C-alpha cells in the first residue's frame, strides 16, 4: 500500500467553492469507477479556505502514468476534468496544465527520534 498527498487550489469564490463541494458529495459513477479501477483504494480531500489537500492510498499496481493514460482515453473523465477546471486553479509553481501537485513527505511521527 502506498500513500500519496496532493494539493491544488480552488478559485477563491465562495459560490464556486460551494458548487465544487456539492459535486463531490455525489461524484459521477464513471469517475468513481475510474478512480477504483486505477488502483486507488482510498481517497480523501480536505479543504482550508481555497486550498485542497488529497490523500490517496493505492495498491502496488497503481501508477500515475497509467492513470493519466486511462483518464486521457475516457470521454467521461475528460468531461469531469473540464468541469472541475471551472472551480480549480493551479498552484503558483505548477507547470502549464498541471492540476493536482504531488506533495513531498517531510515528517513521519513513526520515524522520528
C-alpha positions in Angstrom: 0.0 0.0 0.0 1.3 3.4 -1.0 0.1 6.8 0.2 0.3 10.0 -1.9 -0.7 13.5 -0.9 -1.5 16.2 -3.4 -2.6 19.8 -3.5 -4.5 22.2 -5.7 -6.3 25.5 -5.2 -9.9 26.4 -5.9 -10.8 29.8 -7.3 -11.3 32.0 -4.3 -15.1 32.5 -4.8 -17.5 31.2 -2.1 -20.2 30.3 -4.6 -17.8 28.3 -6.8 -16.3 26.6 -3.7 -19.8 25.6 -2.6 -20.7 24.2 -6.1 -17.4 22.3 -6.1 -18.2 20.7 -2.8 -21.7 19.8 -4.0 -20.2 17.9 -7.0 -18.0 15.9 -4.6 -20.9 14.9 -2.4 -22.0 12.7 -5.3 -19.3 12.2 -7.9 -20.3 10.7 -11.2 -20.3 6.9 -11.2 -17.9 6.8 -14.1 -15.4 8.9 -12.1 -15.7 6.7 -9.1 -15.1 3.7 -11.3 -12.1 5.3 -13.0 -10.6 6.0 -9.5 -11.1 2.5 -8.2 -10.1 0.8 -11.5 -6.7 2.6 -11.4 -5.7 1.0 -8.1 -6.7 3.8 -5.8 -8.3 2.1 -2.8 -8.9 5.1 -0.6 -9.1 8.9 -1.4 -10.0 11.8 0.9 -10.0 15.5 0.1 -9.7 18.2 2.7 -10.2 22.0 2.3 -8.9 25.0 4.1 -10.2 28.2 2.5 -9.5 27.7 -1.2 -6.6 25.1 -0.8 -7.4 21.4 -1.3 -5.4 18.6 0.1 -5.9 15.0 -1.2 -4.7 11.8 0.5 -4.7 8.7 -1.7 -3.9 5.2 -0.8 -3.2 2.9 -3.7 -2.4 -0.7 -4.3 1.1 -1.7 -5.6 -0.1 -1.8 -9.2 -1.1 1.9 -9.2 0.9 4.3 -11.4 0.3 8.0 -12.1 1.3 7.4 -15.8 -1.2 4.6 -16.2 -3.9 6.6 -14.5 -3.2 9.6 -16.8 -3.3 7.4 -19.9 -6.7 5.8 -18.8 -8.1 9.3 -18.0 -7.0 10.7 -21.3 -8.9 7.9 -23.2 -12.1 8.3 -21.2 -14.6 10.8 -22.6 -16.4 11.0 -19.2 -13.3 11.6 -17.2 -12.3 14.4 -19.6 -15.7 15.9 -19.3 -15.4 15.8 -15.5 -11.9 17.3 -15.6 -13.0 20.1 -17.9 -15.9 20.8 -15.5 -13.6 20.8 -12.4 -11.3 23.4 -14.1 -14.2 25.8 -13.7 -13.5 25.7 -10.0 -9.8 24.8 -9.7 -6.8 26.8 -10.3 -3.2 25.7 -10.4 -0.8 26.3 -7.6 1.6 29.1 -8.2 4.5 26.8 -9.0 2.5 24.4 -11.3 3.5 23.8 -14.9 1.1 24.7 -17.6 -1.9 22.4 -17.5 -0.8 20.8 -14.2 -3.5 20.4 -11.6 -3.0 18.3 -8.5 0.6 18.6 -7.5 2.3 15.8 -5.6 3.5 16.9 -2.1 6.8 15.8 -0.5 6.6 13.9 2.7 8.8 15.8 5.2 7.8 14.2 8.6 6.6 11.0 9.9 6.0 10.6 13.7 6.6 6.8 13.4 10.1 7.5 12.2 11.1 10.4 14.5 13.7 10.0 17.2 
